[in-house]
Amino acid sequence: MPTVLFDIDGTLIHSGGVGQRALLRSFEDLTNKKIQINPLFLAGRTDYFIIYHLLENYLGGYERHKHERLLELYLQYLAEEIAKSPPKVLPGVYEVLNSLRDQGIRLGLLTGNVREGARLKLGDLYSYFSIGFFGDEEEDRNMLALKARSYLEDEFWIVGDTPHDISCARAGGGKCIAVATGHYSRHELAGADYVLNSLEEWFFYWH
């Protein structure tokens, strides 16, 4: 029986930029500086990678204590941003998750979000997933797929909305279903095994 590992932002939910706002607030708290971040830079990256990039480029270099403080502030502000503007579950998500669960398929997360960030963003959806590979474990997202490969006995699928999800699946020897519900078009996601306009099309492909 395969395992299906889901990305979060742009795949299961539309977060409305809560993560980016929380990150920018955290950075401003630490530095008293305002910066802008291109959403495409964030898409498909791990939180570890993003924090490393910010510290290297704007805060005098990476140091573990800076990383921990920025992450602490980020989770604090993320909870506040979510309370003000809760993420929206994307079309087809509950139907797909319920169907897979009823089939006895193991559901997991493979996401650039840190574990606590994933829990905050997903709310009640978080309970669907029995395993997870998170962005506080590795800077390189592809390493998460290699961890999944070493942990899982059977084949696995990664479901995501960016080219990073596709390359991640390939790095770990998995298969990929891409959904064009994030920042990327179907054409840009053509390297996946299947490309869907949204998860509402899942049952045309999954049997």
Wavefront OBJ file of the C-alpha trace (Angstrom):
o trace
v 0.000 0.000 0.000
v 1.535 3.358 -0.973
v 1.956 6.318 1.326
v 0.775 9.726 0.136
v 2.743 12.716 1.454
v 1.195 16.151 1.078
v 2.726 19.584 0.870
v 0.719 22.243 2.745
v 0.735 25.785 1.325
v -0.863 25.962 -2.103
v -1.720 22.252 -1.979
v -3.998 21.691 1.022
v -4.625 25.275 2.053
v -4.376 28.820 0.824
v -2.832 30.620 3.769
v -3.279 34.153 2.487
v 0.331 35.016 3.251
v 0.152 34.461 7.022
v 3.577 32.831 7.030
v 5.221 35.598 5.074
v 3.685 38.283 7.285
v 4.795 36.440 10.423
v 8.308 36.049 9.041
v 8.615 39.723 8.129
v 7.328 40.794 11.551
v 9.878 38.483 13.193
v 12.729 39.849 11.126
v 11.714 43.441 11.841
v 11.621 42.662 15.574
v 15.200 41.395 15.450
v 16.698 44.084 13.227
v 14.395 47.120 13.207
v 14.564 46.820 9.405
v 11.830 46.224 6.857
v 12.527 43.883 3.948
v 10.502 42.463 1.083
v 10.453 38.792 0.112
v 9.252 37.494 -3.248
v 6.560 34.832 -2.592
v 8.105 32.692 -5.345
v 11.312 32.552 -3.321
v 9.367 31.089 -0.406
v 7.304 28.600 -2.427
v 8.570 25.055 -2.028
v 11.454 26.007 0.299
v 12.035 24.750 3.812
v 11.709 27.145 6.728
v 15.264 26.136 7.634
v 16.495 27.299 4.197
v 14.546 30.575 4.382
v 15.837 31.436 7.862
v 19.394 30.568 6.831
v 19.091 32.846 3.778
v 17.749 35.754 5.831
v 20.459 35.469 8.469
v 23.251 35.142 5.903
v 22.100 38.084 3.801
v 20.587 40.510 6.302
v 21.805 39.708 9.805
v 25.554 39.294 9.587
v 25.703 35.555 8.981
v 24.145 32.370 10.263
v 24.346 31.569 13.964
v 22.270 28.968 15.763
v 21.029 31.306 18.494
v 19.783 33.775 15.846
v 17.996 30.939 14.063
v 16.274 29.835 17.265
v 15.200 33.368 18.172
v 13.838 34.108 14.691
v 11.926 30.823 14.688
v 10.522 31.523 18.157
v 9.232 34.914 17.032
v 7.927 33.470 13.761
v 5.745 30.879 15.517
v 4.436 33.509 17.930
v 3.438 35.846 15.109
v 2.158 33.005 12.934
v -0.377 32.092 15.604
v -1.461 35.748 15.780
v -1.758 36.070 11.987
v -3.780 32.856 11.733
v -6.139 34.037 14.470
v -6.768 37.215 12.460
v -7.000 35.512 9.053
v -7.441 31.711 9.150
v -6.150 29.780 6.121
v -8.736 28.422 3.687
v -8.896 24.727 2.837
v -8.639 24.293 -0.931
v -11.361 22.603 -3.009
v -11.356 18.817 -2.987
v -9.047 18.435 0.005
v -11.476 16.860 2.475
v -12.900 14.555 -0.197
v -9.438 13.295 -1.190
v -8.180 12.846 2.374
v -11.336 11.051 3.494
v -11.265 8.749 0.459
v -7.597 7.830 0.926
v -8.098 7.248 4.633
v -11.096 5.003 3.912
v -8.878 2.993 1.524
v -6.414 2.389 4.335
v -3.688 4.456 2.677
v -1.230 6.050 5.076
v -1.318 9.851 4.899
v 1.630 12.038 5.743
v 3.121 15.471 5.303
v 6.280 16.423 3.455
v 6.536 20.152 3.815
v 8.941 23.041 4.123
v 7.050 24.187 7.209
v 8.479 23.455 10.626
v 6.341 20.951 12.524
v 4.654 23.508 14.792
v 4.047 25.851 11.853
v 2.374 22.997 9.976
v 0.138 22.254 12.949
v -0.880 25.883 13.306
v -1.636 26.326 9.609
v -3.588 23.087 9.180
v -5.799 23.239 12.248
v -8.181 20.253 12.218
v -6.621 18.917 8.997
v -3.476 18.053 10.943
v -5.199 15.036 12.520
v -5.434 13.266 9.139
v -1.673 12.698 8.990
v 0.116 9.943 10.876
v 3.678 10.792 9.779
v 5.553 13.877 8.661
v 8.824 15.181 7.295
v 9.231 18.844 8.176
v 11.279 21.908 7.327
v 12.967 22.137 10.710
v 14.787 18.878 9.946
v 16.724 19.846 6.809
v 17.743 22.919 4.819
v 17.433 21.010 1.530
v 13.885 19.831 0.814
v 15.204 16.891 -1.226
v 16.772 15.497 1.940
v 13.279 15.156 3.386
v 12.377 12.815 0.511
v 15.494 10.750 1.191
v 14.408 10.483 4.828
v 10.966 9.390 3.663
v 12.538 6.771 1.407
v 14.605 5.327 4.257
v 11.590 5.272 6.592
v 8.845 3.975 4.289
v 8.817 0.368 3.137
v 6.431 0.762 0.190
v 6.248 3.286 -2.630
v 5.283 6.855 -1.843
v 3.715 9.746 -3.685
v 4.359 13.420 -3.026
v 1.518 15.840 -3.710
v 2.550 19.470 -4.116
v 2.176 22.680 -6.078
v 5.750 23.642 -7.005
v 8.619 22.306 -9.131
v 10.472 21.782 -5.833
v 7.914 19.112 -4.913
v 8.598 17.339 -8.192
v 12.384 17.378 -7.788
v 11.938 16.302 -4.178
v 9.891 13.261 -5.187
v 12.457 12.315 -7.819
v 15.335 12.676 -5.343
v 13.689 10.185 -3.025
v 12.578 7.756 -5.704
v 8.927 8.635 -5.253
v 6.185 9.666 -7.639
v 4.550 13.083 -7.809
v 1.095 14.527 -8.310
v 1.278 18.277 -8.908
v -1.650 20.654 -8.452
v -1.752 24.061 -10.108
v -3.332 25.742 -7.076
v -0.233 27.682 -6.020
v 2.070 30.056 -7.880
v 2.900 27.707 -10.775
v 1.005 26.824 -13.953
v 0.296 23.360 -15.312
v 3.031 23.924 -17.891
v 5.590 24.695 -15.181
v 4.583 21.515 -13.334
v 4.790 19.249 -16.376
v 7.561 17.103 -14.867
v 5.148 15.452 -12.436
v 3.569 12.043 -13.060
v 0.158 13.729 -13.072
v -0.759 17.416 -13.136
v -4.155 18.521 -11.796
v -5.836 21.886 -11.942
v -6.920 21.236 -8.350
v -7.479 18.300 -6.024
v -11.063 18.212 -7.291
v -9.631 16.311 -10.279
v -7.942 13.674 -8.089
v -10.392 10.865 -8.843
v -9.754 11.095 -12.596
v -6.182 9.944 -11.919
v -6.102 7.950 -8.685
v -7.555 4.443 -8.790
l 1 2 3 4 5 6 7 8 9 10 11 12 13 14 15 16 17 18 19 20 21 22 23 24 25 26 27 28 29 30 31 32 33 34 35 36 37 38 39 40 41 42 43 44 45 46 47 48 49 50 51 52 53 54 55 56 57 58 59 60 61 62 63 64 65 66 67 68 69 70 71 72 73 74 75 76 77 78 79 80 81 82 83 84 85 86 87 88 89 90 91 92 93 94 95 96 97 98 99 100 101 102 103 104 105 106 107 108 109 110 111 112 113 114 115 116 117 118 119 120 121 122 123 124 125 126 127 128 129 130 131 132 133 134 135 136 137 138 139 140 141 142 143 144 145 146 147 148 149 150 151 152 153 154 155 156 157 158 159 160 161 162 163 164 165 166 167 168 169 170 171 172 173 174 175 176 177 178 179 180 181 182 183 184 185 186 187 188 189 190 191 192 193 194 195 196 197 198 199 200 201 202 203 204 205 206 207
